Amino acid sequence: MLVFVKGAVRSLTVSRAGRLLQNRHSSIYSKPPKNKIGPGQSFFILSVFAVALLAPAGWILHHIPEYRQRPQTPTS
């Protein structure tokens, strides 16, 4: 009985994986984009991306002196 259940579950996962792959391929287009992205939009997206990457690093670098002054916790 357990072997039958394992086989049924395995066949369900394989069929689901096949459907996922089919759906993934349907979203790939070989034609040029319908809407062109302008330079303003490109600049905005790149600046948001840069801020998202650099803001945490800048925060950490700005607060390094505070981190150094913090008392060390004793290790047991």
PDB file with one MODEL, atoms N, CA, C and O in Angstrom:
MODEL        1
ATOM      1  N   MET A   1       0.823  -1.191   0.000  1.00  0.00           N
ATOM      2  CA  MET A   1       0.000   0.000   0.000  1.00  0.00           C
ATOM      3  C   MET A   1       0.870   1.260   0.000  1.00  0.00           C
ATOM      4  O   MET A   1       0.580   2.229  -0.701  1.00  0.00           O
ATOM      5  N   LEU A   2       1.940   1.228   0.796  1.00  0.00           N
ATOM      6  CA  LEU A   2       2.819   2.379   0.887  1.00  0.00           C
ATOM      7  C   LEU A   2       3.521   2.645  -0.449  1.00  0.00           C
ATOM      8  O   LEU A   2       3.741   3.801  -0.812  1.00  0.00           O
ATOM      9  N   VAL A   3       3.869   1.592  -1.172  1.00  0.00           N
ATOM     10  CA  VAL A   3       4.518   1.743  -2.469  1.00  0.00           C
ATOM     11  C   VAL A   3       3.559   2.421  -3.443  1.00  0.00           C
ATOM     12  O   VAL A   3       3.981   3.267  -4.231  1.00  0.00           O
ATOM     13  N   PHE A   4       2.290   2.066  -3.401  1.00  0.00           N
ATOM     14  CA  PHE A   4       1.294   2.680  -4.280  1.00  0.00           C
ATOM     15  C   PHE A   4       1.172   4.174  -3.989  1.00  0.00           C
ATOM     16  O   PHE A   4       1.081   4.979  -4.916  1.00  0.00           O
ATOM     17  N   VAL A   5       1.168   4.552  -2.707  1.00  0.00           N
ATOM     18  CA  VAL A   5       1.047   5.962  -2.328  1.00  0.00           C
ATOM     19  C   VAL A   5       2.275   6.738  -2.795  1.00  0.00           C
ATOM     20  O   VAL A   5       2.151   7.854  -3.300  1.00  0.00           O
ATOM     21  N   LYS A   6       3.464   6.148  -2.626  1.00  0.00           N
ATOM     22  CA  LYS A   6       4.679   6.819  -3.082  1.00  0.00           C
ATOM     23  C   LYS A   6       4.650   7.029  -4.591  1.00  0.00           C
ATOM     24  O   LYS A   6       5.040   8.090  -5.077  1.00  0.00           O
ATOM     25  N   GLY A   7       4.195   6.037  -5.325  1.00  0.00           N
ATOM     26  CA  GLY A   7       4.105   6.159  -6.779  1.00  0.00           C
ATOM     27  C   GLY A   7       3.114   7.217  -7.200  1.00  0.00           C
ATOM     28  O   GLY A   7       3.365   7.960  -8.149  1.00  0.00           O
ATOM     29  N   ALA A   8       1.976   7.296  -6.499  1.00  0.00           N
ATOM     30  CA  ALA A   8       0.965   8.301  -6.828  1.00  0.00           C
ATOM     31  C   ALA A   8       1.491   9.705  -6.556  1.00  0.00           C
ATOM     32  O   ALA A   8       1.285  10.617  -7.356  1.00  0.00           O
ATOM     33  N   VAL A   9       2.169   9.875  -5.427  1.00  0.00           N
ATOM     34  CA  VAL A   9       2.713  11.197  -5.080  1.00  0.00           C
ATOM     35  C   VAL A   9       3.788  11.589  -6.084  1.00  0.00           C
ATOM     36  O   VAL A   9       3.855  12.743  -6.505  1.00  0.00           O
ATOM     37  N   ARG A  10       4.627  10.635  -6.468  1.00  0.00           N
ATOM     38  CA  ARG A  10       5.694  10.925  -7.416  1.00  0.00           C
ATOM     39  C   ARG A  10       5.112  11.322  -8.775  1.00  0.00           C
ATOM     40  O   ARG A  10       5.608  12.254  -9.408  1.00  0.00           O
ATOM     41  N   SER A  11       4.068  10.626  -9.227  1.00  0.00           N
ATOM     42  CA  SER A  11       3.478  10.972 -10.518  1.00  0.00           C
ATOM     43  C   SER A  11       2.810  12.342 -10.466  1.00  0.00           C
ATOM     44  O   SER A  11       2.823  13.066 -11.462  1.00  0.00           O
ATOM     45  N   LEU A  12       2.222  12.715  -9.316  1.00  0.00           N
ATOM     46  CA  LEU A  12       1.620  14.041  -9.189  1.00  0.00           C
ATOM     47  C   LEU A  12       2.680  15.135  -9.249  1.00  0.00           C
ATOM     48  O   LEU A  12       2.478  16.163  -9.896  1.00  0.00           O
ATOM     49  N   THR A  13       3.805  14.918  -8.580  1.00  0.00           N
ATOM     50  CA  THR A  13       4.848  15.947  -8.580  1.00  0.00           C
ATOM     51  C   THR A  13       5.470  16.093  -9.963  1.00  0.00           C
ATOM     52  O   THR A  13       5.816  17.202 -10.371  1.00  0.00           O
ATOM     53  N   VAL A  14       5.615  14.987 -10.688  1.00  0.00           N
ATOM     54  CA  VAL A  14       6.177  15.061 -12.034  1.00  0.00           C
ATOM     55  C   VAL A  14       5.219  15.800 -12.958  1.00  0.00           C
ATOM     56  O   VAL A  14       5.649  16.619 -13.770  1.00  0.00           O
ATOM     57  N   SER A  15       3.922  15.519 -12.840  1.00  0.00           N
ATOM     58  CA  SER A  15       2.970  16.204 -13.713  1.00  0.00           C
ATOM     59  C   SER A  15       2.901  17.694 -13.374  1.00  0.00           C
ATOM     60  O   SER A  15       2.771  18.522 -14.275  1.00  0.00           O
ATOM     61  N   ARG A  16       2.988  18.046 -12.085  1.00  0.00           N
ATOM     62  CA  ARG A  16       2.989  19.461 -11.705  1.00  0.00           C
ATOM     63  C   ARG A  16       4.233  20.158 -12.225  1.00  0.00           C
ATOM     64  O   ARG A  16       4.164  21.296 -12.689  1.00  0.00           O
ATOM     65  N   ALA A  17       5.376  19.474 -12.149  1.00  0.00           N
ATOM     66  CA  ALA A  17       6.613  20.070 -12.646  1.00  0.00           C
ATOM     67  C   ALA A  17       6.511  20.311 -14.149  1.00  0.00           C
ATOM     68  O   ALA A  17       6.975  21.334 -14.653  1.00  0.00           O
ATOM     69  N   GLY A  18       5.912  19.378 -14.853  1.00  0.00           N
ATOM     70  CA  GLY A  18       5.735  19.551 -16.291  1.00  0.00           C
ATOM     71  C   GLY A  18       4.857  20.734 -16.619  1.00  0.00           C
ATOM     72  O   GLY A  18       5.142  21.481 -17.555  1.00  0.00           O
ATOM     73  N   ARG A  19       3.775  20.919 -15.848  1.00  0.00           N
ATOM     74  CA  ARG A  19       2.898  22.066 -16.077  1.00  0.00           C
ATOM     75  C   ARG A  19       3.612  23.373 -15.766  1.00  0.00           C
ATOM     76  O   ARG A  19       3.428  24.368 -16.466  1.00  0.00           O
ATOM     77  N   LEU A  20       4.427  23.372 -14.716  1.00  0.00           N
ATOM     78  CA  LEU A  20       5.169  24.588 -14.385  1.00  0.00           C
ATOM     79  C   LEU A  20       6.139  24.959 -15.494  1.00  0.00           C
ATOM     80  O   LEU A  20       6.280  26.132 -15.838  1.00  0.00           O
ATOM     81  N   LEU A  21       6.805  23.961 -16.049  1.00  0.00           N
ATOM     82  CA  LEU A  21       7.740  24.235 -17.130  1.00  0.00           C
ATOM     83  C   LEU A  21       7.013  24.751 -18.367  1.00  0.00           C
ATOM     84  O   LEU A  21       7.509  25.641 -19.057  1.00  0.00           O
ATOM     85  N   GLN A  22       5.845  24.194 -18.646  1.00  0.00           N
ATOM     86  CA  GLN A  22       5.077  24.677 -19.791  1.00  0.00           C
ATOM     87  C   GLN A  22       4.647  26.115 -19.574  1.00  0.00           C
ATOM     88  O   GLN A  22       4.724  26.925 -20.498  1.00  0.00           O
ATOM     89  N   ASN A  23       4.197  26.451 -18.370  1.00  0.00           N
ATOM     90  CA  ASN A  23       3.784  27.824 -18.085  1.00  0.00           C
ATOM     91  C   ASN A  23       4.966  28.772 -18.159  1.00  0.00           C
ATOM     92  O   ASN A  23       4.813  29.915 -18.590  1.00  0.00           O
ATOM     93  N   ARG A  24       6.135  28.323 -17.748  1.00  0.00           N
ATOM     94  CA  ARG A  24       7.314  29.179 -17.775  1.00  0.00           C
ATOM     95  C   ARG A  24       7.708  29.492 -19.212  1.00  0.00           C
ATOM     96  O   ARG A  24       8.074  30.626 -19.520  1.00  0.00           O
ATOM     97  N   HIS A  25       7.638  28.504 -20.090  1.00  0.00           N
ATOM     98  CA  HIS A  25       8.007  28.733 -21.481  1.00  0.00           C
ATOM     99  C   HIS A  25       7.024  29.664 -22.170  1.00  0.00           C
ATOM    100  O   HIS A  25       7.396  30.364 -23.112  1.00  0.00           O
ATOM    101  N   SER A  26       5.782  29.685 -21.721  1.00  0.00           N
ATOM    102  CA  SER A  26       4.794  30.524 -22.388  1.00  0.00           C
ATOM    103  C   SER A  26       5.023  32.003 -22.117  1.00  0.00           C
ATOM    104  O   SER A  26       4.449  32.840 -22.813  1.00  0.00           O
ATOM    105  N   SER A  27       5.839  32.353 -21.131  1.00  0.00           N
ATOM    106  CA  SER A  27       6.078  33.761 -20.838  1.00  0.00           C
ATOM    107  C   SER A  27       7.314  34.306 -21.550  1.00  0.00           C
ATOM    108  O   SER A  27       7.656  35.473 -21.356  1.00  0.00           O
ATOM    109  N   ILE A  28       7.976  33.521 -22.348  1.00  0.00           N
ATOM    110  CA  ILE A  28       9.158  33.969 -23.075  1.00  0.00           C
ATOM    111  C   ILE A  28       8.724  34.405 -24.471  1.00  0.00           C
ATOM    112  O   ILE A  28       8.101  33.639 -25.207  1.00  0.00           O
ATOM    113  N   TYR A  29       9.061  35.642 -24.825  1.00  0.00           N
ATOM    114  CA  TYR A  29       8.676  36.187 -26.122  1.00  0.00           C
ATOM    115  C   TYR A  29       9.912  36.412 -26.974  1.00  0.00           C
ATOM    116  O   TYR A  29      10.987  36.727 -26.462  1.00  0.00           O
ATOM    117  N   SER A  30       9.747  36.248 -28.270  1.00  0.00           N
ATOM    118  CA  SER A  30      10.873  36.475 -29.170  1.00  0.00           C
ATOM    119  C   SER A  30      10.701  37.754 -29.975  1.00  0.00           C
ATOM    120  O   SER A  30      11.499  38.037 -30.869  1.00  0.00           O
ATOM    121  N   LYS A  31       9.678  38.521 -29.668  1.00  0.00           N
ATOM    122  CA  LYS A  31       9.421  39.759 -30.399  1.00  0.00           C
ATOM    123  C   LYS A  31       9.987  40.949 -29.634  1.00  0.00           C
ATOM    124  O   LYS A  31      10.263  40.833 -28.440  1.00  0.00           O
ATOM    125  N   PRO A  32      10.163  42.077 -30.290  1.00  0.00           N
ATOM    126  CA  PRO A  32      10.613  43.286 -29.582  1.00  0.00           C
ATOM    127  C   PRO A  32       9.558  43.731 -28.568  1.00  0.00           C
ATOM    128  O   PRO A  32       8.385  43.389 -28.714  1.00  0.00           O
ATOM    129  N   PRO A  33       9.954  44.479 -27.554  1.00  0.00           N
ATOM    130  CA  PRO A  33       8.981  44.912 -26.551  1.00  0.00           C
ATOM    131  C   PRO A  33       7.930  45.850 -27.154  1.00  0.00           C
ATOM    132  O   PRO A  33       8.205  46.601 -28.090  1.00  0.00           O
ATOM    133  N   LYS A  34       6.728  45.785 -26.596  1.00  0.00           N
ATOM    134  CA  LYS A  34       5.650  46.648 -27.079  1.00  0.00           C
ATOM    135  C   LYS A  34       5.839  48.082 -26.591  1.00  0.00           C
ATOM    136  O   LYS A  34       5.611  49.027 -27.346  1.00  0.00           O
ATOM    137  N   ASN A  35       6.247  48.249 -25.352  1.00  0.00           N
ATOM    138  CA  ASN A  35       6.446  49.578 -24.767  1.00  0.00           C
ATOM    139  C   ASN A  35       7.935  49.797 -24.527  1.00  0.00           C
ATOM    140  O   ASN A  35       8.592  48.991 -23.869  1.00  0.00           O
ATOM    141  N   LYS A  36       8.450  50.874 -25.057  1.00  0.00           N
ATOM    142  CA  LYS A  36       9.864  51.182 -24.849  1.00  0.00           C
ATOM    143  C   LYS A  36      10.037  51.910 -23.528  1.00  0.00           C
ATOM    144  O   LYS A  36       9.185  52.699 -23.123  1.00  0.00           O
ATOM    145  N   ILE A  37      11.149  51.636 -22.863  1.00  0.00           N
ATOM    146  CA  ILE A  37      11.474  52.294 -21.601  1.00  0.00           C
ATOM    147  C   ILE A  37      12.365  53.491 -21.924  1.00  0.00           C
ATOM    148  O   ILE A  37      13.394  53.363 -22.587  1.00  0.00           O
ATOM    149  N   GLY A  38      11.946  54.646 -21.444  1.00  0.00           N
ATOM    150  CA  GLY A  38      12.684  55.871 -21.733  1.00  0.00           C
ATOM    151  C   GLY A  38      13.884  56.048 -20.827  1.00  0.00           C
ATOM    152  O   GLY A  38      14.061  55.292 -19.872  1.00  0.00           O
ATOM    153  N   PRO A  39      14.708  57.037 -21.115  1.00  0.00           N
ATOM    154  CA  PRO A  39      15.903  57.282 -20.298  1.00  0.00           C
ATOM    155  C   PRO A  39      15.554  57.717 -18.873  1.00  0.00           C
ATOM    156  O   PRO A  39      16.289  57.399 -17.939  1.00  0.00           O
ATOM    157  N   GLY A  40      14.450  58.434 -18.694  1.00  0.00           N
ATOM    158  CA  GLY A  40      14.043  58.844 -17.340  1.00  0.00           C
ATOM    159  C   GLY A  40      13.674  57.655 -16.477  1.00  0.00           C
ATOM    160  O   GLY A  40      14.058  57.574 -15.310  1.00  0.00           O
ATOM    161  N   GLN A  41      12.927  56.735 -17.059  1.00  0.00           N
ATOM    162  CA  GLN A  41      12.558  55.528 -16.320  1.00  0.00           C
ATOM    163  C   GLN A  41      13.786  54.683 -16.015  1.00  0.00           C
ATOM    164  O   GLN A  41      13.911  54.140 -14.917  1.00  0.00           O
ATOM    165  N   SER A  42      14.680  54.570 -16.968  1.00  0.00           N
ATOM    166  CA  SER A  42      15.907  53.798 -16.742  1.00  0.00           C
ATOM    167  C   SER A  42      16.734  54.413 -15.623  1.00  0.00           C
ATOM    168  O   SER A  42      17.240  53.699 -14.758  1.00  0.00           O
ATOM    169  N   PHE A  43      16.873  55.733 -15.635  1.00  0.00           N
ATOM    170  CA  PHE A  43      17.635  56.404 -14.591  1.00  0.00           C
ATOM    171  C   PHE A  43      16.987  56.197 -13.229  1.00  0.00           C
ATOM    172  O   PHE A  43      17.683  55.946 -12.246  1.00  0.00           O
ATOM    173  N   PHE A  44      15.663  56.298 -13.161  1.00  0.00           N
ATOM    174  CA  PHE A  44      14.956  56.113 -11.896  1.00  0.00           C
ATOM    175  C   PHE A  44      15.165  54.701 -11.358  1.00  0.00           C
ATOM    176  O   PHE A  44      15.472  54.537 -10.177  1.00  0.00           O
ATOM    177  N   ILE A  45      15.009  53.694 -12.185  1.00  0.00           N
ATOM    178  CA  ILE A  45      15.164  52.304 -11.747  1.00  0.00           C
ATOM    179  C   ILE A  45      16.600  52.043 -11.305  1.00  0.00           C
ATOM    180  O   ILE A  45      16.818  51.395 -10.281  1.00  0.00           O
ATOM    181  N   LEU A  46      17.575  52.531 -12.050  1.00  0.00           N
ATOM    182  CA  LEU A  46      18.977  52.321 -11.673  1.00  0.00           C
ATOM    183  C   LEU A  46      19.320  53.033 -10.376  1.00  0.00           C
ATOM    184  O   LEU A  46      20.089  52.514  -9.566  1.00  0.00           O
ATOM    185  N   SER A  47      18.750  54.230 -10.168  1.00  0.00           N
ATOM    186  CA  SER A  47      19.041  54.938  -8.920  1.00  0.00           C
ATOM    187  C   SER A  47      18.393  54.245  -7.725  1.00  0.00           C
ATOM    188  O   SER A  47      18.995  54.182  -6.653  1.00  0.00           O
ATOM    189  N   VAL A  48      17.180  53.725  -7.890  1.00  0.00           N
ATOM    190  CA  VAL A  48      16.535  52.977  -6.797  1.00  0.00           C
ATOM    191  C   VAL A  48      17.344  51.729  -6.481  1.00  0.00           C
ATOM    192  O   VAL A  48      17.538  51.394  -5.312  1.00  0.00           O
ATOM    193  N   PHE A  49      17.815  51.042  -7.506  1.00  0.00           N
ATOM    194  CA  PHE A  49      18.629  49.844  -7.316  1.00  0.00           C
ATOM    195  C   PHE A  49      19.929  50.181  -6.594  1.00  0.00           C
ATOM    196  O   PHE A  49      20.342  49.447  -5.697  1.00  0.00           O
ATOM    197  N   ALA A  50      20.577  51.279  -6.971  1.00  0.00           N
ATOM    198  CA  ALA A  50      21.832  51.675  -6.335  1.00  0.00           C
ATOM    199  C   ALA A  50      21.610  52.045  -4.877  1.00  0.00           C
ATOM    200  O   ALA A  50      22.406  51.671  -4.015  1.00  0.00           O
ATOM    201  N   VAL A  51      20.538  52.774  -4.593  1.00  0.00           N
ATOM    202  CA  VAL A  51      20.247  53.143  -3.206  1.00  0.00           C
ATOM    203  C   VAL A  51      19.952  51.903  -2.378  1.00  0.00           C
ATOM    204  O   VAL A  51      20.390  51.802  -1.232  1.00  0.00           O
ATOM    205  N   ALA A  52      19.217  50.963  -2.947  1.00  0.00           N
ATOM    206  CA  ALA A  52      18.891  49.736  -2.217  1.00  0.00           C
ATOM    207  C   ALA A  52      20.142  48.933  -1.882  1.00  0.00           C
ATOM    208  O   ALA A  52      20.191  48.266  -0.848  1.00  0.00           O
ATOM    209  N   LEU A  53      21.143  48.992  -2.740  1.00  0.00           N
ATOM    210  CA  LEU A  53      22.384  48.264  -2.475  1.00  0.00           C
ATOM    211  C   LEU A  53      23.347  49.034  -1.574  1.00  0.00           C
ATOM    212  O   LEU A  53      24.012  48.445  -0.721  1.00  0.00           O
ATOM    213  N   LEU A  54      23.420  50.336  -1.762  1.00  0.00           N
ATOM    214  CA  LEU A  54      24.440  51.110  -1.068  1.00  0.00           C
ATOM    215  C   LEU A  54      23.993  51.673   0.279  1.00  0.00           C
ATOM    216  O   LEU A  54      24.841  51.965   1.123  1.00  0.00           O
ATOM    217  N   ALA A  55      22.706  51.834   0.505  1.00  0.00           N
ATOM    218  CA  ALA A  55      22.232  52.420   1.761  1.00  0.00           C
ATOM    219  C   ALA A  55      22.603  51.562   2.978  1.00  0.00           C
ATOM    220  O   ALA A  55      23.106  52.118   3.954  1.00  0.00           O
ATOM    221  N   PRO A  56      22.387  50.257   2.978  1.00  0.00           N
ATOM    222  CA  PRO A  56      22.796  49.475   4.154  1.00  0.00           C
ATOM    223  C   PRO A  56      24.298  49.514   4.403  1.00  0.00           C
ATOM    224  O   PRO A  56      24.733  49.577   5.553  1.00  0.00           O
ATOM    225  N   ALA A  57      25.095  49.479   3.338  1.00  0.00           N
ATOM    226  CA  ALA A  57      26.548  49.539   3.505  1.00  0.00           C
ATOM    227  C   ALA A  57      26.965  50.903   4.051  1.00  0.00           C
ATOM    228  O   ALA A  57      27.850  50.985   4.902  1.00  0.00           O
ATOM    229  N   GLY A  58      26.339  51.964   3.570  1.00  0.00           N
ATOM    230  CA  GLY A  58      26.646  53.299   4.080  1.00  0.00           C
ATOM    231  C   GLY A  58      26.252  53.457   5.540  1.00  0.00           C
ATOM    232  O   GLY A  58      26.967  54.090   6.316  1.00  0.00           O
ATOM    233  N   TRP A  59      25.110  52.881   5.915  1.00  0.00           N
ATOM    234  CA  TRP A  59      24.667  52.929   7.317  1.00  0.00           C
ATOM    235  C   TRP A  59      25.698  52.255   8.216  1.00  0.00           C
ATOM    236  O   TRP A  59      26.060  52.795   9.262  1.00  0.00           O
ATOM    237  N   ILE A  60      26.164  51.098   7.821  1.00  0.00           N
ATOM    238  CA  ILE A  60      27.139  50.357   8.632  1.00  0.00           C
ATOM    239  C   ILE A  60      28.453  51.131   8.713  1.00  0.00           C
ATOM    240  O   ILE A  60      29.028  51.262   9.794  1.00  0.00           O
ATOM    241  N   LEU A  61      28.931  51.641   7.582  1.00  0.00           N
ATOM    242  CA  LEU A  61      30.192  52.386   7.593  1.00  0.00           C
ATOM    243  C   LEU A  61      30.080  53.669   8.408  1.00  0.00           C
ATOM    244  O   LEU A  61      31.048  54.070   9.055  1.00  0.00           O
ATOM    245  N   HIS A  62      28.932  54.314   8.388  1.00  0.00           N
ATOM    246  CA  HIS A  62      28.738  55.542   9.164  1.00  0.00           C
ATOM    247  C   HIS A  62      28.737  55.270  10.663  1.00  0.00           C
ATOM    248  O   HIS A  62      29.163  56.125  11.440  1.00  0.00           O
ATOM    249  N   HIS A  63      28.268  54.102  11.084  1.00  0.00           N
ATOM    250  CA  HIS A  63      28.143  53.793  12.503  1.00  0.00           C
ATOM    251  C   HIS A  63      29.277  52.930  13.058  1.00  0.00           C
ATOM    252  O   HIS A  63      29.171  52.430  14.177  1.00  0.00           O
ATOM    253  N   ILE A  64      30.353  52.748  12.301  1.00  0.00           N
ATOM    254  CA  ILE A  64      31.488  51.955  12.795  1.00  0.00           C
ATOM    255  C   ILE A  64      32.066  52.522  14.090  1.00  0.00           C
ATOM    256  O   ILE A  64      32.361  51.735  14.990  1.00  0.00           O
ATOM    257  N   PRO A  65      32.248  53.846  14.246  1.00  0.00           N
ATOM    258  CA  PRO A  65      32.784  54.346  15.524  1.00  0.00           C
ATOM    259  C   PRO A  65      31.883  53.986  16.717  1.00  0.00           C
ATOM    260  O   PRO A  65      32.382  53.686  17.801  1.00  0.00           O
ATOM    261  N   GLU A  66      30.575  54.016  16.518  1.00  0.00           N
ATOM    262  CA  GLU A  66      29.672  53.629  17.606  1.00  0.00           C
ATOM    263  C   GLU A  66      29.829  52.150  17.935  1.00  0.00           C
ATOM    264  O   GLU A  66      29.794  51.763  19.103  1.00  0.00           O
ATOM    265  N   TYR A  67      29.999  51.338  16.920  1.00  0.00           N
ATOM    266  CA  TYR A  67      30.157  49.900  17.158  1.00  0.00           C
ATOM    267  C   TYR A  67      31.464  49.610  17.905  1.00  0.00           C
ATOM    268  O   TYR A  67      31.523  48.687  18.718  1.00  0.00           O
ATOM    269  N   ARG A  68      32.495  50.388  17.633  1.00  0.00           N
ATOM    270  CA  ARG A  68      33.776  50.180  18.316  1.00  0.00           C
ATOM    271  C   ARG A  68      33.716  50.599  19.776  1.00  0.00           C
ATOM    272  O   ARG A  68      34.396  49.995  20.607  1.00  0.00           O
ATOM    273  N   GLN A  69      32.927  51.613  20.119  1.00  0.00           N
ATOM    274  CA  GLN A  69      32.844  52.099  21.501  1.00  0.00           C
ATOM    275  C   GLN A  69      31.947  51.229  22.375  1.00  0.00           C
ATOM    276  O   GLN A  69      32.002  51.325  23.601  1.00  0.00           O
ATOM    277  N   ARG A  70      31.145  50.404  21.780  1.00  0.00           N
ATOM    278  CA  ARG A  70      30.236  49.561  22.540  1.00  0.00           C
ATOM    279  C   ARG A  70      31.049  48.573  23.395  1.00  0.00           C
ATOM    280  O   ARG A  70      32.005  47.978  22.897  1.00  0.00           O
ATOM    281  N   PRO A  71      30.684  48.392  24.663  1.00  0.00           N
ATOM    282  CA  PRO A  71      31.457  47.469  25.513  1.00  0.00           C
ATOM    283  C   PRO A  71      31.306  46.028  25.034  1.00  0.00           C
ATOM    284  O   PRO A  71      30.243  45.612  24.573  1.00  0.00           O
ATOM    285  N   GLN A  72      32.377  45.296  25.155  1.00  0.00           N
ATOM    286  CA  GLN A  72      32.377  43.901  24.759  1.00  0.00           C
ATOM    287  C   GLN A  72      31.584  43.080  25.760  1.00  0.00           C
ATOM    288  O   GLN A  72      31.678  43.306  26.966  1.00  0.00           O
ATOM    289  N   THR A  73      30.813  42.141  25.272  1.00  0.00           N
ATOM    290  CA  THR A  73      30.067  41.253  26.177  1.00  0.00           C
ATOM    291  C   THR A  73      31.008  40.132  26.598  1.00  0.00           C
ATOM    292  O   THR A  73      31.740  39.583  25.775  1.00  0.00           O
ATOM    293  N   PRO A  74      30.984  39.798  27.886  1.00  0.00           N
ATOM    294  CA  PRO A  74      31.885  38.730  28.361  1.00  0.00           C
ATOM    295  C   PRO A  74      31.450  37.370  27.810  1.00  0.00           C
ATOM    296  O   PRO A  74      30.265  37.038  27.783  1.00  0.00           O
ATOM    297  N   THR A  75      32.432  36.607  27.379  1.00  0.00           N
ATOM    298  CA  THR A  75      32.146  35.257  26.890  1.00  0.00           C
ATOM    299  C   THR A  75      32.320  34.272  28.017  1.00  0.00           C
ATOM    300  O   THR A  75      33.230  34.396  28.837  1.00  0.00           O
ATOM    301  N   SER A  76      31.437  33.288  28.050  1.00  0.00           N
ATOM    302  CA  SER A  76      31.556  32.308  29.135  1.00  0.00           C
ATOM    303  C   SER A  76      32.243  31.051  28.713  1.00  0.00           C
ATOM    304  O   SER A  76      32.414  30.139  29.522  1.00  0.00           O
TER     305      SER A  76
ENDMDL
END
